[in-house]
Amino acid sequence: MRTHQHRGLELPALQRFLLHAGIPLQGDLQAELISGGKSNLTYSIFDDSSRWILRRPPTTGRTPSAHDVAREFRITSALQNTDVPVATPVLLCEDETVLGAPFTVVEHVSGRVLRTGPDIEALSDTQIDACMTELIRVIGALHNVEYQAVGLGSLGRPEGYVARQIDLWAKQWDRVKTRDSADVTKLYDALLELVPAHTDASIVHGDYRVDNTIVASEDVGTVAAVVDWELSTLGDPLTDVALMCVYRHPAFDLVLGEPGAWTSPRLPSVDDLAERYASASGRDLGNWSFYMALAYFKVAVIAEGINHRYRLGATVGAGFDRAGDSVPEFLAAGLHSLTNPRS
């Protein structure tokens, strides 16, 4: 068998496992790295006739509640017959002796990912508008899924979700921090004081933006699949919408390691995205400043987690060295949003 060195991916062991699981292979199994550790390690694996996508957690520096590929598998399996486009699951392996961590394999979805600024620059204004309309339609469709009916009633506890999120990300900060920050304490305390008394409940993706979707190759106004579900749970849908909006902040380029598609100035503004969602979903964006501040808090901790894994040498590929520089910007933006919610 021809082999290539991939951290966290032993191709001979994987090939034996897939054959034992009844997946026919033709020729040697090969792999290409798609994503190297900003969340999970993601590989395109293929033989002489077929292609799949494999996801597994980072090799080191994992944080609790993140990198949950078993959760991804369960959710995408449940969403197969809904209006939310997802890849078809193939298998879940929770035996860590195979690759050193749990992993999932799903069918390859044809299409393209709008990942970088140049990807957006290549589109016309009409294409961008169609893409944004579709992205809002899809997230609205997700929030309208009757989660009990598709077997996801035990996915999470929507009651008290927002308050738990504040504590969860504060604890994540303590685990991955590479510095002390007074702004973390300020933002945490302010969020605790502003938790809404009443919230809606739905499936939330937890990481929704254009580059976590695959759009049709010939039509960017069609989402072929939503990907990266490891943070999905039952919770307040407005947390999804606010996070989607916060990802538009220019500092997110430092997290991505390059000019990102979602930070492009050609895309709709934060206010425009929020208003599109409100119009399409019929949901009221009450307490919007709170949700934006919570989203900034979360992204700051995510960025610090990437910085933490980079310092441990647990990331694969380039573009991780400046993620930590974005953390103060996100924290400051979170504090600012509490007093200036529409700026």
Buried (B, 14 or more C-beta within 10 A) or exposed (E): EEEEEBBBBBBEEBBEBBEEEEBEBEEBBBBEBBBBBBBBBBBBBBBEEBBBBBBBBBBEBBBEBBBBBBBBBBBBBBBEEBEBBBBEBBBBBEEEEBBBBBBBBBBBBEBEBBBBBEBBEEBEEEBBBBBBBBBBBBBBBBBBBEBEEBEBEEBBEBEEBBBBBBEBBBBBBEBBBEEEBEBBEBBBEBBEEBBBEEBBBBBBBBBBBBBBBBBBEEBBBBBBBBBBBBBBBBBBBBBBBBBBBBBBBEBBBBBBBEBBBBBBEEBBEBEEBBBBBBEBBEBEBEBBBBBBBBBBBBBBBBBBBBBBBBBEEBBBBEBBEBBBEBBBBBBBBBBBBBEEBEE
